[in-house]
Amino acid sequence: MGKKVANYTDIQLDIGSKEQFRINGDDSRIIELDVRDLGILTRLQESYPRLEELGIKGFEADDATGEIDDETFNNMVTALNSINKEMCDIINYVFDSDIAETCSNGKPLYSMRSGQFIFEIILDALFGLYSENIQAEFNQMSERMRARTQKYTGNK
């Protein structure tokens, strides 16, 4: 059993171990992810439409052309910072870890690279880590279930 402290007994549960990943070989860009977290699927599904909406909004605002006065410029910068902050918050929520700034290297998530939003590049790269591990977890679970039900079904 666990260690008793005051009126509480500590219980150690090994259910949320995070692994460290280095971005582009840069030792100053280390992120931590629990790549076995099935909750990412729900969080991504509920968050992606808002990310897309913000990405388009940010890209369009950042792409403004022509003469603008100081007040308009300041309002635009404030709006863009707000959009990027919300996008970072969503990415951090989806991955259940504070990773957005590190992954984007401080660039706005609504910026485009090779026809993709930066937030999409991050999602694509990191989600691959999850899909491999989620499949491995599913396979392990299937083996455990088969072993437990074998004595009742007679199947091997």
C-alpha positions in Angstrom: 0.0 0.0 0.0 1.0 3.6 -0.2 2.6 6.0 2.3 0.2 7.4 4.9 0.4 11.2 5.3 -2.0 12.9 7.8 -5.4 11.4 7.0 -4.5 10.4 3.4 -2.8 7.4 2.0 -0.9 8.0 -1.2 -1.6 5.6 -4.1 0.8 5.3 -7.0 -1.0 4.8 -10.4 1.1 4.4 -13.5 -1.5 5.8 -15.9 0.0 8.9 -17.4 3.6 8.7 -18.3 4.8 11.3 -20.7 7.7 10.9 -23.1 10.1 13.6 -24.2 10.6 14.5 -27.8 13.1 16.9 -29.4 11.9 19.2 -32.2 14.2 19.3 -35.3 17.2 18.1 -33.3 17.2 21.3 -31.2 17.9 20.6 -27.5 16.2 23.8 -26.5 12.9 22.6 -28.0 11.9 19.6 -25.9 8.2 18.7 -25.5 6.5 16.1 -23.3 3.6 14.0 -24.6 1.6 11.0 -23.4 1.3 9.3 -26.8 -0.9 6.6 -25.4 -3.7 9.1 -24.4 -6.8 8.1 -26.2 -8.5 11.3 -25.1 -6.7 13.1 -27.8 -9.2 11.9 -30.3 -12.1 13.6 -28.5 -10.2 16.7 -27.8 -9.1 17.1 -31.4 -12.5 16.4 -32.8 -14.1 19.1 -30.6 -11.3 21.6 -31.2 -10.4 21.4 -34.8 -13.2 23.5 -36.3 -12.3 26.4 -34.0 -8.6 26.0 -35.0 -9.5 26.2 -38.7 -11.7 29.2 -38.1 -9.0 31.1 -36.2 -6.3 30.1 -38.7 -8.3 31.6 -41.6 -9.1 34.7 -39.5 -5.5 35.2 -38.5 -4.1 34.6 -42.0 -6.6 37.1 -43.6 -5.8 39.7 -40.9 -2.1 39.2 -41.3 -2.3 39.5 -45.0 -3.8 43.0 -44.9 -2.3 45.3 -47.5 -2.4 49.1 -48.2 -1.9 52.1 -46.0 -3.1 51.8 -42.4 -2.9 54.3 -39.6 -1.3 53.6 -36.2 -4.6 52.9 -34.4 -5.7 50.4 -37.1 -2.2 48.7 -37.0 -2.3 48.5 -33.2 -5.8 47.0 -33.3 -4.7 44.5 -35.9 -1.6 43.5 -33.8 -3.8 43.1 -30.7 -6.3 40.9 -32.7 -3.5 38.7 -34.2 -1.9 38.2 -30.8 -5.3 37.2 -29.3 -6.0 34.8 -32.2 -2.5 33.2 -31.8 -2.9 32.9 -28.0 -6.3 31.1 -28.4 -4.8 28.8 -31.0 -1.9 28.0 -28.7 -4.3 27.3 -25.9 -6.3 24.9 -28.1 -3.1 23.0 -29.3 -2.0 22.7 -25.6 -5.5 21.4 -24.7 -5.6 18.9 -27.6 -2.2 17.4 -26.6 -2.8 17.9 -22.8 0.7 19.5 -22.6 2.2 23.0 -23.0 3.8 22.5 -26.4 2.4 25.1 -28.9 5.1 27.7 -28.5 7.9 25.2 -28.5 6.6 23.4 -31.6 6.0 26.6 -33.6 9.3 28.1 -32.5 7.4 31.3 -31.6 5.8 31.7 -35.0 2.1 32.4 -35.2 0.1 29.2 -35.6 -2.0 30.9 -38.4 1.1 31.4 -40.5 1.4 29.3 -43.7 4.3 27.1 -44.8 4.1 25.2 -48.1 0.3 25.8 -48.3 -0.4 24.6 -44.8 -1.1 26.4 -41.6 1.6 25.9 -39.0 -0.9 24.4 -36.6 -1.7 21.7 -39.2 1.9 20.9 -39.6 2.2 20.4 -35.9 -1.0 18.3 -35.7 0.2 16.1 -38.6 3.7 15.5 -37.2 2.6 14.8 -33.6 -0.6 12.8 -34.4 1.6 10.2 -36.1 3.2 9.5 -32.8 -0.2 8.9 -31.2 -1.6 6.7 -34.0 1.4 4.2 -33.8 1.1 4.0 -30.0 -2.7 3.8 -29.8 -2.6 0.9 -32.2 0.1 -0.8 -30.1 -2.0 -0.3 -26.9 -5.1 -1.7 -28.7 -3.1 -4.8 -29.7 -1.9 -5.3 -26.1 -5.4 -4.9 -24.8 -6.7 -7.5 -27.4 -4.0 -10.0 -26.2 -4.9 -9.5 -22.6 -8.6 -9.9 -23.3 -8.0 -13.1 -25.4 -5.9 -14.6 -22.6 -8.6 -13.8 -20.0 -11.5 -15.1 -22.0 -9.6 -18.2 -23.4 -10.5 -20.4 -20.4 -14.2 -19.6 -20.9 -14.3 -20.0 -24.7 -11.8 -22.7 -25.3 -10.3 -20.6 -28.1 -6.5 -20.3 -28.4 
